Amino acid sequence: MRAATAPQDDPGWDRTEDLLAKVRAGDQRAENILFGRYYPALRRWAHGRLPARARGLYETQDIVQVALMNAFKHVRRFENRYRDSFHMFLRTIVSNEIRGAIRKANRRPATEELAYDLVSPDPSPLQIAIGSELYERYEKALPKLSSGQQEAIVLFEMGFTYNEIGRFLDLDANTARMRVSRAIVRLAQLLGRSRAH
């Protein structure tokens, strides 16, 4: 599968739901267009979410590409319920791939992989809790944290327990909890400043 894009002023530019219908009918060109349309944004989103310890084994671009290929295998089960739901569906699959890479890098026994048809296309709990505008500010503030705080907050965001975060970062569970707490406080400060500007 190679990335292909179509500029919005091109008469061949289709809405996502139209392209999805074509992909379900076996249209490879539509799949290539969707791949090219979503790959750059997903790669930007995934960058920095793979902790440094796992980066020697995995590249962000490879994880995103594998996630997209897996998504297209299961696209027939996807229901486009609201605007950006396909993007959220893809982001959830990328997040699952990152979680798998983190677990493998940590040399822990692999857990049973979730079936892709169980992925909710709804907004993540974090997005629901803080809203899309604040979520965008969160995404901009995250890189301003120290690398240790970024790793801790991203692992926490992905649902890892303090014990798991501690094992991955070579910390005890209490120190991991404190690092996450400090990262949240720092994020709150950064978000407060971005709101004031």
N, C-alpha and C positions, 0 to 999 in steps of 0.2 A: 504494500500500500504506500503510495507516495503522496506527499502533501500537494494539494492543488487549491488555489484560491480563485475567487471571482470577485472583482470589485463591485461595490453596491450599485454603481451606475450601469453595470453590464446588464443587458436584458436577460441574461442567463442566471442572474442572481435570484435565488429562490429563498423563500422563508424556510426556516429549520423544519417545520412540520411537513412542508412539501417534500423537502429532501429526505426526511425520514421515511415518508411513504414510498419514495423511489428506492431507497436502500432496502426496505422490506420486500420490494418487488425484485431485488437483485441487481439494481443499477449501481455498477462499480464507480461510475463517474460521480454520482451523487455522494457515495461514501467517501471518495477522495476529496470532494469539496467540503464536506462536513469535517473530515479529518483536518484539512488545512485551515478551516475556520476556527476550530476549537483548540488545536494543538498549541499555538503560541500562548494563549491566555492560560491554559492549564499548566504549561511549563513554567510560566511566570509565577503562578499561584503555588506550584509545588516547590519552587526554588527556596531553599532555606528550611523546608520542613523535614528534610532528610538530615538527621543529626550527623555531625562531622565523623563520628565513629563508624557510621554505615556508608559514608561516601566513598571509601576505598573499594567497596564491593559493588556499589550500585551508582549509576549515573541518573540524575533526575530525568534527563531526556529519554533514557531507556524505560524508566518506570512509567512515564507518561505515555510513551508509545505502546507499551504492553497493555496498559490500562485501556487505551482507546481501542486497540484491537479486540480486547475482551468485551468491551462495551458493544462494539458492532456485532459480535457473535450473538449477543443477547438483546439486540435492539427490537426484535419482534415483540418482546414482553414489555417494553417501555411504553408508558402512557404519558403523552404530553399534556399535563393537567393545567399548567399555567405558564406565563412568560418566564423564560430562563430555566424551566424545569429540566430540559435536556442538559444544560450546562451544569446544574446541580447534580444530576444523575452521573455525569462524567466526573465531576469533582469528587463525589463520594467513592467512585471506583478507584480514582487516583489515590485517594486517602487510604483505601483498603490496601492498595499495592504498597504504599509507603509503610503502613503498619506491618505488612508481611516482611518487607525488607528490614525494618528495624528488628523484628523478632529474629530473623535469620542472622543478622549481624550480631545479635546478642547471644547467639548459639544456644538458644533455648529450644526445647522441643516445640515443633510447629503445632499451632492449634488448628482445629478444623476450620477450613476456609468457608466463609459465608458464600452462599450461592448468589450470583449477581442479580437474580430475579427477586431477591429479598431486599435489595437496596431501595430505600425510600427516596423518591424524587423530590420530597418536600425539603424546605430549607433546613439546614443543620440546627441543632438546639442552640448553638452559639448565635447564629443569625436571628433566630426567633427571639432569643433573650435580649439581644442588644439592638436589633433592627439593622437594615441594610446600610444606612448612612454611617452609623457608628461602626459597623463592621468594616466599611471601607477605611475609616480612620484607624481602626485596629490594625488592618493590613499594612498601613503606612507606618504605624508606630512600632510594629514588631521588630523590624530590622534595627531600630535604635536601641534595643536592649543589648546587654552583653551576650556573647555567644552562649555562655552557660545558662543565662536566664531564657534566651530564645529556645534552646533545646528543652529546658524544663517546661516552659509554657506550651510549646507545640506538642510534646508528649502528653501533657495534661489535657490539652484541647482534643487530642485524639482518643482520650478515654483511658489512658494507662493509669494504673493505681500508683500511689506513692511508693509502694514496694517495687513495682516494675520500673518506675522512673529511677529510683535509687539504684537498682541493679544495673540499669543501662548506663547511668552516669557515674558509677562507682561511688555511690553515697549510701548512707543508711536511710531508711524510710523517713525518719524525722527530719534529717537534713534536706532530703528531697522535698518534703512538705514545706519547709522553711524557704527553700529556693523558689518554689512555685509561688508561695505567698508574697515574697519580695518582688518577684517578677510581675505579679498582678498589681501590686501597689505602684510599681514603676510605670506599668502600662497605664494605670489610672491617671497618674501625673501627666504622662505624655498626651493622653486623650483629652485631659482637661486643658492643656496648653493649646492643642490643635483646635479645640472648640472656641477658645478665646480669640483666635486669629481669623 
